[in-house]
Amino acid sequence: MKILIVAETVSANMAGEPLLPFVYFKKLQAYGHDVWLICHERTRVELQDAFPANLVERIVFVSDTGWQRLIFGISKYCG
């Protein structure tokens, strides 16, 4: 089975929701499924340390664009 997991934050070090895609990715790979993961680059180092190189190749890291950083910065002043 081919599976794509898309999650903003994937981490075993953060409590709550970021742990779920981490565990799903790990377990589904162990069960032999063709699993890919798309997540934000903020956890790149952690995931590279947590998984062997052949699994890291199945992770696509996405970074914020300049517009996203600008809008986030402005949003702090909007209420």
All heavy atoms as a GROMACS GRO file, in nm:
protein
  637
    1MET      N    1   0.084  -0.117   0.000
    1MET     CA    2   0.000   0.000   0.000
    1MET      C    3   0.090   0.124   0.000
    1MET      O    4   0.190   0.129   0.070
    1MET     CB    5  -0.088   0.001   0.125
    1MET     CG    6  -0.176   0.123   0.133
    1MET     SD    7  -0.274   0.142   0.285
    1MET     CE    8  -0.347  -0.014   0.306
    2LYS      N    9   0.053   0.224  -0.079
    2LYS     CA   10   0.125   0.351  -0.081
    2LYS      C   11   0.053   0.450   0.010
    2LYS      O   12  -0.069   0.466   0.000
    2LYS     CB   13   0.133   0.406  -0.222
    2LYS     CG   14   0.218   0.323  -0.313
    2LYS     CD   15   0.232   0.385  -0.448
    2LYS     CE   16   0.322   0.297  -0.533
    2LYS     NZ   17   0.361   0.362  -0.655
    3ILE      N   18   0.129   0.514   0.098
    3ILE     CA   19   0.071   0.604   0.196
    3ILE      C   20   0.152   0.734   0.199
    3ILE      O   21   0.275   0.730   0.203
    3ILE     CB   22   0.072   0.541   0.337
    3ILE    CG1   23  -0.007   0.411   0.336
    3ILE    CG2   24   0.016   0.639   0.441
    3ILE    CD1   25   0.011   0.327   0.460
    4LEU      N   26   0.082   0.847   0.201
    4LEU     CA   27   0.145   0.978   0.216
    4LEU      C   28   0.092   1.041   0.343
    4LEU      O   29  -0.029   1.058   0.359
    4LEU     CB   30   0.114   1.068   0.096
    4LEU     CG   31   0.163   1.213   0.107
    4LEU    CD1   32   0.315   1.219   0.118
    4LEU    CD2   33   0.114   1.293  -0.012
    5ILE      N   34   0.182   1.076   0.433
    5ILE     CA   35   0.146   1.145   0.556
    5ILE      C   36   0.189   1.290   0.541
    5ILE      O   37   0.305   1.318   0.512
    5ILE     CB   38   0.216   1.083   0.679
    5ILE    CG1   39   0.176   0.936   0.694
    5ILE    CG2   40   0.182   1.162   0.806
    5ILE    CD1   41   0.257   0.860   0.798
    6VAL      N   42   0.095   1.382   0.559
    6VAL     CA   43   0.125   1.525   0.552
    6VAL      C   44   0.094   1.584   0.688
    6VAL      O   45  -0.020   1.576   0.734
    6VAL     CB   46   0.041   1.594   0.442
    6VAL    CG1   47   0.073   1.743   0.437
    6VAL    CG2   48   0.064   1.529   0.308
    7ALA      N   49   0.194   1.641   0.752
    7ALA     CA   50   0.176   1.700   0.884
    7ALA      C   51   0.270   1.820   0.898
    7ALA      O   52   0.385   1.815   0.854
    7ALA     CB   53   0.207   1.599   0.993
    8GLU      N   54   0.220   1.926   0.957
    8GLU     CA   55   0.304   2.045   0.972
    8GLU      C   56   0.426   2.016   1.059
    8GLU      O   57   0.538   2.046   1.022
    8GLU     CB   58   0.224   2.160   1.031
    8GLU     CG   59   0.306   2.286   1.044
    8GLU     CD   60   0.228   2.403   1.098
    8GLU    OE1   61   0.108   2.391   1.123
    8GLU    OE2   62   0.290   2.510   1.113
    9THR      N   63   0.404   1.958   1.174
    9THR     CA   64   0.513   1.930   1.266
    9THR      C   65   0.514   1.782   1.299
    9THR      O   66   0.412   1.725   1.336
    9THR     CB   67   0.498   2.012   1.396
    9THR    OG1   68   0.490   2.150   1.361
    9THR    CG2   69   0.617   1.992   1.488
   10VAL      N   70   0.631   1.720   1.286
   10VAL     CA   71   0.649   1.578   1.316
   10VAL      C   72   0.765   1.567   1.414
   10VAL      O   73   0.876   1.607   1.382
   10VAL     CB   74   0.679   1.497   1.188
   10VAL    CG1   75   0.700   1.351   1.222
   10VAL    CG2   76   0.568   1.515   1.087
   11SER      N   77   0.736   1.514   1.534
   11SER     CA   78   0.841   1.512   1.635
   11SER      C   79   0.810   1.409   1.743
   11SER      O   80   0.695   1.396   1.786
   11SER     CB   81   0.855   1.650   1.700
   11SER     OG   82   0.946   1.646   1.807
   12ALA      N   83   0.913   1.341   1.788
   12ALA     CA   84   0.899   1.252   1.904
   12ALA      C   85   0.931   1.329   2.032
   12ALA      O   86   0.903   1.282   2.141
   12ALA     CB   87   0.993   1.133   1.891
   13ASN      N   88   0.990   1.447   2.019
   13ASN     CA   89   1.029   1.525   2.136
   13ASN      C   90   0.920   1.621   2.183
   13ASN      O   91   0.925   1.669   2.296
   13ASN     CB   92   1.156   1.605   2.107
   13ASN     CG   93   1.273   1.515   2.080
   13ASN    OD1   94   1.283   1.406   2.132
   13ASN    ND2   95   1.364   1.559   1.994
   14MET      N   96   0.825   1.652   2.096
   14MET     CA   97   0.716   1.742   2.132
   14MET      C   98   0.596   1.657   2.174
   14MET      O   99   0.566   1.557   2.110
   14MET     CB  100   0.677   1.830   2.014
   14MET     CG  101   0.786   1.919   1.964
   14MET     SD  102   0.728   2.012   1.821
   14MET     CE  103   0.880   2.086   1.767
   15ALA      N  104   0.530   1.699   2.278
   15ALA     CA  105   0.414   1.624   2.326
   15ALA      C  106   0.294   1.648   2.235
   15ALA      O  107   0.285   1.749   2.167
   15ALA     CB  108   0.381   1.666   2.468
   16GLY      N  109   0.201   1.554   2.235
   16GLY     CA  110   0.074   1.573   2.165
   16GLY      C  111   0.078   1.534   2.019
   16GLY      O  112   0.140   1.437   1.979
   17GLU      N  113   0.012   1.615   1.938
   17GLU     CA  114  -0.012   1.583   1.797
   17GLU      C  115   0.114   1.560   1.714
   17GLU      O  116   0.110   1.476   1.624
   17GLU     CB  117  -0.099   1.690   1.733
   17GLU     CG  118  -0.242   1.685   1.783
   17GLU     CD  119  -0.331   1.787   1.714
   17GLU    OE1  120  -0.290   1.843   1.611
   17GLU    OE2  121  -0.441   1.809   1.765
   18PRO      N  122   0.224   1.631   1.734
   18PRO     CA  123   0.343   1.604   1.650
   18PRO      C  124   0.396   1.461   1.663
   18PRO      O  125   0.464   1.412   1.574
   18PRO     CB  126   0.446   1.705   1.698
   18PRO     CG  127   0.365   1.817   1.754
   18PRO     CD  128   0.245   1.750   1.816
   19LEU      N  129   0.362   1.394   1.773
   19LEU     CA  130   0.409   1.257   1.793
   19LEU      C  131   0.334   1.158   1.703
   19LEU      O  132   0.393   1.059   1.658
   19LEU     CB  133   0.392   1.218   1.940
   19LEU     CG  134   0.434   1.077   1.978
   19LEU    CD1  135   0.583   1.055   1.949
   19LEU    CD2  136   0.405   1.050   2.125
   20LEU      N  137   0.208   1.184   1.673
   20LEU     CA  138   0.128   1.089   1.596
   20LEU      C  139   0.185   1.060   1.457
   20LEU      O  140   0.205   0.942   1.423
   20LEU     CB  141  -0.017   1.138   1.585
   20LEU     CG  142  -0.094   1.143   1.717
   20LEU    CD1  143  -0.231   1.204   1.695
   20LEU    CD2  144  -0.104   1.005   1.778
   21PRO      N  145   0.214   1.160   1.373
   21PRO     CA  146   0.270   1.125   1.242
   21PRO      C  147   0.408   1.060   1.252
   21PRO      O  148   0.444   0.977   1.167
   21PRO     CB  149   0.276   1.259   1.168
   21PRO     CG  150   0.263   1.363   1.272
   21PRO     CD  151   0.190   1.303   1.387
   22PHE      N  152   0.484   1.093   1.354
   22PHE     CA  153   0.614   1.030   1.377
   22PHE      C  154   0.596   0.880   1.396
   22PHE      O  155   0.661   0.799   1.332
   22PHE     CB  156   0.681   1.092   1.501
   22PHE     CG  157   0.818   1.038   1.530
   22PHE    CD1  158   0.931   1.101   1.482
   22PHE    CD2  159   0.834   0.924   1.608
   22PHE    CE1  160   1.058   1.052   1.509
   22PHE    CE2  161   0.960   0.873   1.635
   22PHE     CZ  162   1.072   0.937   1.586
   23VAL      N  163   0.504   0.844   1.485
   23VAL     CA  164   0.478   0.702   1.514
   23VAL      C  165   0.416   0.632   1.393
   23VAL      O  166   0.456   0.520   1.359
   23VAL     CB  167   0.388   0.688   1.638
   23VAL    CG1  168   0.344   0.543   1.660
   23VAL    CG2  169   0.459   0.740   1.762
   24TYR      N  170   0.321   0.696   1.326
   24TYR     CA  171   0.259   0.636   1.208
   24TYR      C  172   0.363   0.606   1.100
   24TYR      O  173   0.364   0.498   1.041
   24TYR     CB  174   0.151   0.725   1.149
   24TYR     CG  175   0.030   0.748   1.237
   24TYR    CD1  176  -0.048   0.860   1.221
   24TYR    CD2  177  -0.005   0.658   1.337
   24TYR    CE1  178  -0.160   0.881   1.301
   24TYR    CE2  179  -0.115   0.680   1.418
   24TYR     CZ  180  -0.192   0.791   1.399
   24TYR     OH  181  -0.302   0.813   1.478
   25PHE      N  182   0.451   0.703   1.074
   25PHE     CA  183   0.555   0.685   0.973
   25PHE      C  184   0.644   0.567   1.009
   25PHE      O  185   0.672   0.479   0.926
   25PHE     CB  186   0.637   0.814   0.960
   25PHE     CG  187   0.744   0.809   0.855
   25PHE    CD1  188   0.713   0.807   0.721
   25PHE    CD2  189   0.878   0.808   0.892
   25PHE    CE1  190   0.813   0.804   0.624
   25PHE    CE2  191   0.979   0.806   0.796
   25PHE     CZ  192   0.945   0.803   0.662
   26LYS      N  193   0.688   0.563   1.133
   26LYS     CA  194   0.777   0.457   1.180
   26LYS      C  195   0.711   0.319   1.173
   26LYS      O  196   0.768   0.224   1.121
   26LYS     CB  197   0.820   0.488   1.323
   26LYS     CG  198   0.920   0.394   1.381
   26LYS     CD  199   0.962   0.442   1.519
   26LYS     CE  200   1.064   0.348   1.580
   26LYS     NZ  201   1.110   0.395   1.711
   27LYS      N  202   0.588   0.309   1.224
   27LYS     CA  203   0.519   0.180   1.229
   27LYS      C  204   0.479   0.130   1.090
   27LYS      O  205   0.495   0.011   1.060
   27LYS     CB  206   0.394   0.190   1.318
   27LYS     CG  207   0.422   0.212   1.463
   27LYS     CD  208   0.476   0.088   1.528
   27LYS     CE  209   0.490   0.113   1.678
   27LYS     NZ  210   0.542  -0.004   1.746
   28LEU      N  211   0.426   0.219   1.007
   28LEU     CA  212   0.384   0.177   0.874
   28LEU      C  213   0.503   0.130   0.791
   28LEU      O  214   0.492   0.035   0.713
   28LEU     CB  215   0.307   0.289   0.804
   28LEU     CG  216   0.168   0.316   0.863
   28LEU    CD1  217   0.112   0.447   0.808
   28LEU    CD2  218   0.074   0.200   0.836
   29GLN      N  219   0.619   0.196   0.807
   29GLN     CA  220   0.740   0.149   0.739
   29GLN      C  221   0.777   0.009   0.788
   29GLN      O  222   0.813  -0.077   0.711
   29GLN     CB  223   0.857   0.245   0.766
   29GLN     CG  224   0.851   0.373   0.690
   29GLN     CD  225   0.882   0.353   0.542
   29GLN    OE1  226   0.944   0.256   0.502
   29GLN    NE2  227   0.837   0.446   0.462
   30ALA      N  228   0.768  -0.010   0.920
   30ALA     CA  229   0.803  -0.140   0.978
   30ALA      C  230   0.710  -0.251   0.928
   30ALA      O  231   0.753  -0.366   0.915
   30ALA     CB  232   0.796  -0.132   1.130
   31TYR      N  233   0.586  -0.217   0.897
   31TYR     CA  234   0.490  -0.314   0.843
   31TYR      C  235   0.509  -0.337   0.694
   31TYR      O  236   0.438  -0.416   0.634
   31TYR     CB  237   0.347  -0.270   0.869
   31TYR     CG  238   0.308  -0.267   1.015
   31TYR    CD1  239   0.215  -0.175   1.061
   31TYR    CD2  240   0.362  -0.355   1.108
   31TYR    CE1  241   0.177  -0.172   1.194
   31TYR    CE2  242   0.326  -0.351   1.241
   31TYR     CZ  243   0.233  -0.260   1.284
   31TYR     OH  244   0.196  -0.256   1.416
   32GLY      N  245   0.603  -0.266   0.632
   32GLY     CA  246   0.636  -0.289   0.492
   32GLY      C  247   0.560  -0.205   0.391
   32GLY      O  248   0.566  -0.232   0.272
   33HIS      N  249   0.489  -0.102   0.438
   33HIS     CA  250   0.416  -0.016   0.346
   33HIS      C  251   0.508   0.087   0.282
   33HIS      O  252   0.611   0.124   0.339
   33HIS     CB  253   0.302   0.056   0.419
   33HIS     CG  254   0.198  -0.038   0.470
   33HIS    ND1  255   0.114  -0.108   0.388
   33HIS    CD2  256   0.165  -0.074   0.596
   33HIS    CE1  257   0.032  -0.183   0.461
   33HIS    NE2  258   0.063  -0.164   0.587
   34ASP      N  259   0.471   0.133   0.165
   34ASP     CA  260   0.544   0.237   0.092
   34ASP      C  261   0.497   0.374   0.145
   34ASP      O  262   0.400   0.430   0.095
   34ASP     CB  263   0.516   0.223  -0.057
   34ASP     CG  264   0.594   0.321  -0.142
   34ASP    OD1  265   0.685   0.387  -0.091
   34ASP    OD2  266   0.560   0.332  -0.262
   35VAL      N  267   0.564   0.424   0.248
   35VAL     CA  268   0.519   0.545   0.318
   35VAL      C  269   0.612   0.661   0.290
   35VAL      O  270   0.735   0.646   0.291
   35VAL     CB  271   0.512   0.520   0.471
   35VAL    CG1  272   0.461   0.643   0.543
   35VAL    CG2  273   0.425   0.402   0.502
   36TRP      N  274   0.552   0.778   0.265
   36TRP     CA  275   0.624   0.903   0.247
   36TRP      C  276   0.570   1.003   0.348
   36TRP      O  277   0.455   0.993   0.391
   36TRP     CB  278   0.605   0.955   0.105
   36TRP     CG  279   0.681   0.873   0.006
   36TRP    CD1  280   0.644   0.752  -0.046
   36TRP    CD2  281   0.808   0.903  -0.050
   36TRP    NE1  282   0.740   0.706  -0.132
   36TRP    CE2  283   0.842   0.797  -0.137
   36TRP    CE3  284   0.897   1.009  -0.036
   36TRP    CZ2  285   0.960   0.793  -0.209
   36TRP    CZ3  286   1.014   1.006  -0.109
   36TRP    CH2  287   1.046   0.899  -0.193
   37LEU      N  288   0.653   1.101   0.383
   37LEU     CA  289   0.614   1.201   0.482
   37LEU      C  290   0.650   1.340   0.430
   37LEU      O  291   0.760   1.360   0.379
   37LEU     CB  292   0.689   1.173   0.613
   37LEU     CG  293   0.672   1.269   0.729
   37LEU    CD1  294   0.529   1.269   0.778
   37LEU    CD2  295   0.766   1.231   0.843
   38ILE      N  296   0.556   1.433   0.443
   38ILE     CA  297   0.582   1.573   0.410
   38ILE      C  298   0.559   1.652   0.538
   38ILE      O  299   0.455   1.639   0.602
   38ILE     CB  300   0.487   1.625   0.300
   38ILE    CG1  301   0.508   1.546   0.171
   38ILE    CG2  302   0.509   1.775   0.277
   38ILE    CD1  303   0.411   1.584   0.060
   39CYS      N  304   0.660   1.733   0.577
   39CYS     CA  305   0.649   1.811   0.700
   39CYS      C  306   0.736   1.936   0.691
   39CYS      O  307   0.815   1.953   0.598
   39CYS     CB  308   0.687   1.728   0.821
   39CYS     SG  309   0.858   1.675   0.824
   40HIS      N  310   0.724   2.021   0.791
   40HIS     CA  311   0.801   2.146   0.795
   40HIS      C  312   0.947   2.115   0.828
   40HIS      O  313   0.978   2.020   0.901
   40HIS     CB  314   0.741   2.240   0.900
   40HIS     CG  315   0.790   2.380   0.886
   40HIS    ND1  316   0.910   2.422   0.939
   40HIS    CD2  317   0.736   2.488   0.825
   40HIS    CE1  318   0.928   2.550   0.911
   40HIS    NE2  319   0.822   2.592   0.841
   41GLU      N  320   1.035   2.198   0.780
   41GLU     CA  321   1.179   2.176   0.799
   41GLU      C  322   1.226   2.198   0.943
   41GLU      O  323   1.338   2.161   0.977
   41GLU     CB  324   1.259   2.266   0.705
   41GLU     CG  325   1.255   2.411   0.743
   41GLU     CD  326   1.350   2.496   0.658
   41GLU    OE1  327   1.405   2.446   0.561
   41GLU    OE2  328   1.366   2.612   0.694
   42ARG      N  329   1.141   2.255   1.030
   42ARG     CA  330   1.185   2.284   1.167
   42ARG      C  331   1.228   2.159   1.244
   42ARG      O  332   1.301   2.169   1.341
   42ARG     CB  333   1.077   2.360   1.243
   42ARG     CG  334   0.958   2.279   1.285
   42ARG     CD  335   0.856   2.356   1.369
   42ARG     NE  336   0.798   2.468   1.301
   42ARG     CZ  337   0.689   2.464   1.222
   42ARG    NH1  338   0.627   2.349   1.204
   42ARG    NH2  339   0.642   2.572   1.164
   43THR      N  340   1.182   2.041   1.199
   43THR     CA  341   1.221   1.918   1.269
   43THR      C  342   1.317   1.832   1.187
   43THR      O  343   1.336   1.715   1.216
   43THR     CB  344   1.096   1.836   1.306
   43THR    OG1  345   1.021   1.809   1.188
   43THR    CG2  346   1.011   1.910   1.409
   44ARG      N  347   1.379   1.892   1.087
   44ARG     CA  348   1.470   1.817   0.999
   44ARG      C  349   1.580   1.745   1.077
   44ARG      O  350   1.603   1.626   1.058
   44ARG     CB  351   1.534   1.911   0.896
   44ARG     CG  352   1.633   1.839   0.804
   44ARG     CD  353   1.707   1.936   0.714
   44ARG     NE  354   1.620   2.010   0.627
   44ARG     CZ  355   1.593   1.977   0.501
   44ARG    NH1  356   1.646   1.868   0.449
   44ARG    NH2  357   1.514   2.052   0.428
   45VAL      N  358   1.650   1.816   1.164
   45VAL     CA  359   1.763   1.757   1.237
   45VAL      C  360   1.715   1.640   1.323
   45VAL      O  361   1.777   1.534   1.325
   45VAL     CB  362   1.836   1.864   1.322
   45VAL    CG1  363   1.941   1.800   1.410
   45VAL    CG2  364   1.898   1.969   1.231
   46GLU      N  365   1.604   1.661   1.393
   46GLU     CA  366   1.552   1.554   1.479
   46GLU      C  367   1.518   1.430   1.398
   46GLU      O  368   1.554   1.317   1.435
   46GLU     CB  369   1.427   1.600   1.554
   46GLU     CG  370   1.366   1.489   1.637
   46GLU     CD  371   1.231   1.520   1.695
   46GLU    OE1  372   1.190   1.638   1.693
   46GLU    OE2  373   1.165   1.426   1.742
   47LEU      N  374   1.450   1.447   1.285
   47LEU     CA  375   1.409   1.333   1.204
   47LEU      C  376   1.528   1.265   1.138
   47LEU      O  377   1.530   1.143   1.124
   47LEU     CB  378   1.305   1.375   1.101
   47LEU     CG  379   1.173   1.427   1.160
   47LEU    CD1  380   1.077   1.468   1.048
   47LEU    CD2  381   1.109   1.327   1.252
   48GLN      N  382   1.628   1.342   1.099
   48GLN     CA  383   1.750   1.283   1.041
   48GLN      C  384   1.824   1.199   1.145
   48GLN      O  385   1.884   1.098   1.111
   48GLN     CB  386   1.840   1.391   0.984
   48GLN     CG  387   1.787   1.452   0.857
   48GLN     CD  388   1.868   1.570   0.807
   48GLN    OE1  389   1.932   1.640   0.885
   48GLN    NE2  390   1.864   1.592   0.677
   49ASP      N  391   1.818   1.241   1.270
   49ASP     CA  392   1.881   1.164   1.379
   49ASP      C  393   1.797   1.042   1.418
   49ASP      O  394   1.851   0.941   1.462
   49ASP     CB  395   1.904   1.252   1.502
   49ASP     CG  396   2.010   1.358   1.480
   49ASP    OD1  397   2.089   1.346   1.383
   49ASP    OD2  398   2.014   1.455   1.559
   50ALA      N  399   1.664   1.053   1.404
   50ALA     CA  400   1.574   0.948   1.451
   50ALA      C  401   1.560   0.831   1.354
   50ALA      O  402   1.533   0.719   1.397
   50ALA     CB  403   1.436   1.007   1.479
   51PHE      N  404   1.577   0.858   1.224
   51PHE     CA  405   1.553   0.754   1.124
   51PHE      C  406   1.680   0.726   1.044
   51PHE      O  407   1.762   0.815   1.022
   51PHE     CB  408   1.443   0.799   1.027
   51PHE     CG  409   1.308   0.814   1.092
   51PHE    CD1  410   1.249   0.939   1.102
   51PHE    CD2  411   1.240   0.704   1.142
   51PHE    CE1  412   1.125   0.954   1.161
   51PHE    CE2  413   1.116   0.718   1.202
   51PHE     CZ  414   1.058   0.843   1.211
   52PRO      N  415   1.694   0.603   0.996
   52PRO     CA  416   1.807   0.571   0.910
   52PRO      C  417   1.795   0.645   0.776
   52PRO      O  418   1.688   0.689   0.737
   52PRO     CB  419   1.798   0.420   0.891
   52PRO     CG  420   1.658   0.383   0.926
   52PRO     CD  421   1.608   0.487   1.022
   53ALA      N  422   1.906   0.656   0.706
   53ALA     CA  423   1.913   0.734   0.582
   53ALA      C  424   1.809   0.690   0.479
   53ALA      O  425   1.751   0.774   0.408
   53ALA     CB  426   2.053   0.725   0.522
   54ASN      N  427   1.782   0.560   0.469
   54ASN     CA  428   1.684   0.514   0.368
   54ASN      C  429   1.543   0.563   0.399
   54ASN      O  430   1.462   0.580   0.308
   54ASN     CB  431   1.686   0.362   0.355
   54ASN     CG  432   1.639   0.290   0.480
   54ASN    OD1  433   1.672   0.328   0.593
   54ASN    ND2  434   1.564   0.185   0.461
   55LEU      N  435   1.512   0.591   0.525
   55LEU     CA  436   1.380   0.647   0.559
   55LEU      C  437   1.380   0.799   0.546
   55LEU      O  438   1.280   0.857   0.506
   55LEU     CB  439   1.339   0.607   0.700
   55LEU     CG  440   1.309   0.460   0.722
   55LEU    CD1  441   1.256   0.436   0.863
   55LEU    CD2  442   1.211   0.408   0.620
   56VAL      N  443   1.492   0.863   0.578
   56VAL     CA  444   1.501   1.009   0.563
   56VAL      C  445   1.481   1.047   0.416
   56VAL      O  446   1.424   1.152   0.386
   56VAL     CB  447   1.634   1.063   0.619
   56VAL    CG1  448   1.650   1.211   0.589
   56VAL    CG2  449   1.643   1.037   0.769
   57GLU      N  450   1.523   0.961   0.325
   57GLU     CA  451   1.502   0.986   0.182
   57GLU      C  452   1.354   0.991   0.146
   57GLU      O  453   1.317   1.043   0.042
   57GLU     CB  454   1.571   0.878   0.099
   57GLU     CG  455   1.721   0.883   0.106
   57GLU     CD  456   1.787   0.767   0.034
   57GLU    OE1  457   1.714   0.678  -0.017
   57GLU    OE2  458   1.910   0.763   0.030
   58ARG      N  459   1.268   0.940   0.233
   58ARG     CA  460   1.124   0.936   0.209
   58ARG      C  461   1.053   1.052   0.278
   58ARG      O  462   0.931   1.054   0.286
   58ARG     CB  463   1.066   0.804   0.256
   58ARG     CG  464   1.122   0.688   0.179
   58ARG     CD  465   1.068   0.556   0.230
   58ARG     NE  466   1.073   0.458   0.124
   58ARG     CZ  467   0.979   0.439   0.033
   58ARG    NH1  468   0.871   0.511   0.034
   58ARG    NH2  469   0.992   0.348  -0.060
   59ILE      N  470   1.130   1.148   0.330
   59ILE     CA  471   1.072   1.264   0.397
   59ILE      C  472   1.100   1.388   0.312
   59ILE      O  473   1.215   1.414   0.274
   59ILE     CB  474   1.132   1.284   0.538
   59ILE    CG1  475   1.109   1.158   0.624
   59ILE    CG2  476   1.070   1.406   0.604
   59ILE    CD1  477   1.178   1.163   0.759
   60VAL      N  478   0.996   1.464   0.284
   60VAL     CA  479   1.009   1.589   0.210
   60VAL      C  480   0.989   1.702   0.311
   60VAL      O  481   0.886   1.708   0.378
   60VAL     CB  482   0.905   1.599   0.097
   60VAL    CG1  483   0.914   1.734   0.028
   60VAL    CG2  484   0.923   1.485  -0.001
   61PHE      N  485   1.090   1.788   0.322
   61PHE     CA  486   1.084   1.900   0.416
   61PHE      C  487   1.045   2.026   0.341
   61PHE      O  488   1.103   2.057   0.237
   61PHE     CB  489   1.219   1.918   0.485
   61PHE     CG  490   1.259   1.800   0.570
   61PHE    CD1  491   1.346   1.705   0.521
   61PHE    CD2  492   1.209   1.786   0.698
   61PHE    CE1  493   1.383   1.596   0.598
   61PHE    CE2  494   1.245   1.677   0.776
   61PHE     CZ  495   1.333   1.582   0.726
   62VAL      N  496   0.950   2.100   0.396
   62VAL     CA  497   0.899   2.222   0.335
   62VAL      C  498   0.931   2.338   0.428
   62VAL      O  499   0.910   2.330   0.549
   62VAL     CB  500   0.746   2.212   0.314
   62VAL    CG1  501   0.692   2.339   0.252
   62VAL    CG2  502   0.713   2.091   0.228
   63SER      N  503   0.980   2.448   0.370
   63SER     CA  504   1.011   2.566   0.451
   63SER      C  505   0.910   2.676   0.424
   63SER      O  506   0.838   2.674   0.324
   63SER     CB  507   1.152   2.616   0.420
   63SER     OG  508   1.161   2.652   0.285
   64ASP      N  509   0.905   2.771   0.516
   64ASP     CA  510   0.817   2.886   0.498
   64ASP      C  511   0.870   2.974   0.386
   64ASP      O  512   0.991   2.988   0.368
   64ASP     CB  513   0.812   2.971   0.626
   64ASP     CG  514   0.739   2.902   0.738
   64ASP    OD1  515   0.652   2.819   0.710
   64ASP    OD2  516   0.769   2.932   0.855
   65THR      N  517   0.779   3.036   0.314
   65THR     CA  518   0.819   3.134   0.213
   65THR      C  519   0.837   3.269   0.281
   65THR      O  520   0.796   3.288   0.396
   65THR     CB  521   0.712   3.147   0.103
   65THR    OG1  522   0.594   3.203   0.160
   65THR    CG2  523   0.682   3.014   0.037
   66GLY      N  524   0.895   3.362   0.213
   66GLY     CA  525   0.911   3.496   0.266
   66GLY      C  526   0.777   3.560   0.301
   66GLY      O  527   0.764   3.629   0.402
   67TRP      N  528   0.678   3.537   0.216
   67TRP     CA  529   0.544   3.591   0.242
   67TRP      C  530   0.485   3.535   0.371
   67TRP      O  531   0.423   3.607   0.448
   67TRP     CB  532   0.450   3.562   0.125
   67TRP     CG  533   0.472   3.653   0.009
   67TRP    CD1  534   0.529   3.620  -0.110
   67TRP    CD2  535   0.440   3.792   0.000
   67TRP    NE1  536   0.534   3.729  -0.193
   67TRP    CE2  537   0.479   3.836  -0.127
   67TRP    CE3  538   0.383   3.882   0.088
   67TRP    CZ2  539   0.462   3.967  -0.169
   67TRP    CZ3  540   0.366   4.013   0.046
   67TRP    CH2  541   0.406   4.054  -0.081
   68GLN      N  542   0.502   3.407   0.394
   68GLN     CA  543   0.449   3.346   0.515
   68GLN      C  544   0.514   3.406   0.640
   68GLN      O  545   0.446   3.433   0.739
   68GLN     CB  546   0.469   3.194   0.512
   68GLN     CG  547   0.379   3.125   0.414
   68GLN     CD  548   0.417   2.981   0.394
   68GLN    OE1  549   0.534   2.949   0.372
   68GLN    NE2  550   0.318   2.893   0.401
   69ARG      N  551   0.645   3.424   0.634
   69ARG     CA  552   0.714   3.484   0.749
   69ARG      C  553   0.668   3.627   0.772
   69ARG      O  554   0.647   3.670   0.887
   69ARG     CB  555   0.865   3.478   0.729
   69ARG     CG  556   0.921   3.336   0.740
   69ARG     CD  557   1.073   3.333   0.740
   69ARG     NE  558   1.131   3.380   0.616
   69ARG     CZ  559   1.154   3.305   0.509
   69ARG    NH1  560   1.124   3.177   0.512
   69ARG    NH2  561   1.208   3.355   0.401
   70LEU      N  562   0.647   3.703   0.664
   70LEU     CA  563   0.601   3.841   0.676
   70LEU      C  564   0.461   3.846   0.737
   70LEU      O  565   0.435   3.923   0.831
   70LEU     CB  566   0.601   3.909   0.539
   70LEU     CG  567   0.544   4.050   0.535
   70LEU    CD1  568   0.632   4.146   0.614
   70LEU    CD2  569   0.528   4.097   0.391
   71ILE      N  570   0.370   3.766   0.685
   71ILE     CA  571   0.233   3.766   0.735
   71ILE      C  572   0.228   3.722   0.881
   71ILE      O  573   0.155   3.778   0.962
   71ILE     CB  574   0.142   3.678   0.647
   71ILE    CG1  575   0.126   3.746   0.510
   71ILE    CG2  576   0.007   3.654   0.712
   71ILE    CD1  577   0.061   3.658   0.406
   72PHE      N  578   0.307   3.622   0.917
   72PHE     CA  579   0.311   3.579   1.056
   72PHE      C  580   0.360   3.691   1.145
   72PHE      O  581   0.306   3.718   1.252
   72PHE     CB  582   0.402   3.456   1.073
   72PHE     CG  583   0.415   3.412   1.215
   72PHE    CD1  584   0.313   3.344   1.278
   72PHE    CD2  585   0.531   3.439   1.287
   72PHE    CE1  586   0.324   3.304   1.410
   72PHE    CE2  587   0.543   3.399   1.419
   72PHE     CZ  588   0.440   3.331   1.481
   73GLY      N  589   0.465   3.762   1.102
   73GLY     CA  590   0.516   3.876   1.179
   73GLY      C  591   0.413   3.985   1.198
   73GLY      O  592   0.397   4.041   1.308
   74ILE      N  593   0.339   4.016   1.094
   74ILE     CA  594   0.235   4.119   1.101
   74ILE      C  595   0.119   4.073   1.189
   74ILE      O  596   0.061   4.152   1.264
   74ILE     CB  597   0.185   4.154   0.960
   74ILE    CG1  598   0.295   4.226   0.881
   74ILE    CG2  599   0.059   4.242   0.966
   74ILE    CD1  600   0.263   4.244   0.734
   75SER      N  601   0.086   3.945   1.183
   75SER     CA  602  -0.030   3.894   1.257
   75SER      C  603  -0.015   3.908   1.408
   75SER      O  604  -0.115   3.914   1.479
   75SER     CB  605  -0.057   3.748   1.220
   75SER     OG  606   0.043   3.665   1.274
   76LYS      N  607   0.107   3.916   1.457
   76LYS     CA  608   0.128   3.934   1.602
   76LYS      C  609   0.070   4.066   1.651
   76LYS      O  610   0.039   4.079   1.769
   76LYS     CB  611   0.277   3.926   1.634
   76LYS     CG  612   0.335   3.788   1.614
   76LYS     CD  613   0.476   3.782   1.669
   76LYS     CE  614   0.575   3.795   1.556
   76LYS     NZ  615   0.713   3.784   1.599
   77TYR      N  616   0.055   4.162   1.563
   77TYR     CA  617   0.005   4.294   1.601
   77TYR      C  618  -0.143   4.313   1.572
   77TYR      O  619  -0.196   4.422   1.588
   77TYR     CB  620   0.086   4.402   1.528
   77TYR     CG  621   0.233   4.394   1.558
   77TYR    CD1  622   0.320   4.342   1.463
   77TYR    CD2  623   0.286   4.434   1.680
   77TYR    CE1  624   0.457   4.332   1.490
   77TYR    CE2  625   0.420   4.426   1.708
   77TYR     CZ  626   0.506   4.374   1.612
   77TYR     OH  627   0.639   4.363   1.638
   78CYS      N  628  -0.209   4.208   1.528
   78CYS     CA  629  -0.351   4.219   1.486
   78CYS      C  630  -0.446   4.153   1.584
   78CYS      O  631  -0.534   4.078   1.547
   78CYS     CB  632  -0.368   4.159   1.347
   78CYS     SG  633  -0.278   4.242   1.218
   79GLY      N  634  -0.432   4.182   1.706
   79GLY     CA  635  -0.536   4.138   1.798
   79GLY      C  636  -0.499   4.034   1.892
   79GLY      O  637  -0.551   3.970   1.961
   0.00000   0.00000   0.00000
